[in-house]
Amino acid sequence: MKAAVYYGPRDIRVGEVALPKLEKGEVLLRIRACGICGSDLHTYRHGMFEDLGTPVENGRVLGHEYSGEVVAISGDIPRIKIGDRVCAVGPGGNAEYARIPALITPIITPIPEAVSFEEAATVEPLATSLHAVNLACPLKGETQVIIGAGIIGLGVLQVLTPAPRPSSRRLP
């Protein structure tokens, strides 16, 4: 399969790597969309967080926020079946296929047809934003400061901003 392989700072090349082999309780996902996290950028630029990637011969496959279709299941995994559209987290998303370890399979999340694969790949960053807001425990009426307008900062803004109320007035 094709994958973007990280070999060291500022050295990522697309090449062929072995298709991941599944162990019991794991899922193989055909990747349809994968985000590029700030940690991926730090790895690429400075060699930080290298252990977050999936090891392949002489390198690692980065990418941990993605969506795709379930193509194989090893063992019995309730809620998930071949062909499901899902979003997940875990290493190795910058490839055609990614192995989702058994430890992570319980949080594989099905996505409805109305949600694109690109939108679904942003679930992990939005969950990070929600977690940050929950840790901050903001109170109604307080002024909040968001430093940074990347995907996490913009997600924090979305979480802090109340959703508009549906209008009872009908438009012509």
N, C-alpha and C positions, 0 to 999 in steps of 0.2 A: 504494500500500500504506500501511497505518497504521504509524506509528513514534512513539516518544517522543523528541522533538527537544529538545536542550539549546540554549538561546539565550543563556545567560549564567548567572552565579551565581543560584541559587534560582529559575530560570525554565526549567522543562521542561514542554512541552505535547504532547499527542497530536494528531497531524495527518497529513495525506496527504503523502507524498513519492514521488518516482519510484522504480519498481522498478529495482534495480541492473542494469546492463548488464555482461555477461561479456566478458572478453577471453580469448584462448587460454590454456588451462591453468587456468582458474578454475572454481569450483563455486558454484552458487546453492543455498542451504539455506533450507528453510521452518523458521523458528525455532519450537521447541516449549517450550523453557525457557531462561531466561537469568539468570545470577546478577547480583547487585549487588556489585561489588568495592569495597573501601575507596577505590581510586583514583576510582571513579565518584562516591562520596560526597564526596571532596575536590573533585572537579570541580564538582559541584552546589553545595556549600556555599561554596567559595572561589575557583572559577575555575581551579584547578590542573589540570594534565595535559589541557588542552583538546584538544591535538593527538592524543590517543588515540582520539577519536571519528571516525566517518566523516562527511566534509563533505556537507551537503545545503544547499539554498537557505536562506541566513541562519542556519544552525545546524549542529549535529552530532548524530549518533546514537551514543550511548555503548553500553556493554555489550560485553564481550570474552570471556566464559566461557559457552558455550551448547551446546545440543544441538538436533537436529532431523532433518529428512528431506531427502535430496538430491533436488532437483526439476529441476535442469539442470546439464549439464556442457559446457564449451566445450573441444573437443579431446579427445585420448586421455589419460585419467588412470587408470593401472592401479589395481586394488584397489577402485575406487569406481564404483558404478552408481546410476542413478536409482532412488529408492525406499529406498536404504540408510538405516538409522537410525545416526546418527553424533554424535560430540561433536567440537567444534573450538574454536579460539581465533581471535581477530581482531576488528577493530572492527565496530560496527554491529549488535550482537545485540539491541538494544531495538527491534526492528522485526519485521514479519511475515516478512521475508526478509532474508538477509545474503549478501553476496558474499564468498567466501573466495578471497583472492589466490593466485596460482600459487605464490608462495614458501611459503605455509602448507599447501597441499594435501597434501604428503607426510606431514603429521602428523595429518590427519583420521583419527579412530579410530572404527571400527565399534563399535556397542554391541549386546549381546545383548538379546533380547526380555525376559529376566528383569530387566533394569535399566531403571528408569523414566527418562524424559527429565529429570526434576528431579534424580535421582541423577547422571546422566551430566553434567549441567551443573556438577557439583562436581569433575570430574576435574582441571581446570586448577588450582584452589586446592590440591587434594591433591598435585598434582605440585610445586607451589611449596613445600609443606610438606616433601615428600620431599627436594627439592633443598636446603632449609635444613638439614635433619638431615644430609644427606650432606656439606655444607660444614663442619658442626660436628665431624664425625668422632667421635661419642660412643663412649666405651669402656664395655664391660660393667662394671657395678658403680659407675659414676660417678653422681652425682646431677645431674639435669638441671633447669634452671629454664626455664619457659615463661612469658613475659610477654605476657598478652593471651589472652582466651578467645574470639576471633572464629574464623572458619572456618579461617584459617591456623594459629592456635595450637592449635585442637582437632585439626587434621590432623597437626600435629607430635606431639601426644600419641598419636594413633593409630599413627603411624610408629614412635615410640619404644617403644610397648607391644607386647611379643611376642604373637602370636596364640595363643589357647589350643590346647593339643594335643588331638587327638581322643581320646576315651576309648575304651578297649577294652571297658569294661563296658556291657552293653546294658540299657536301661531296659525295665521290663515293659510 
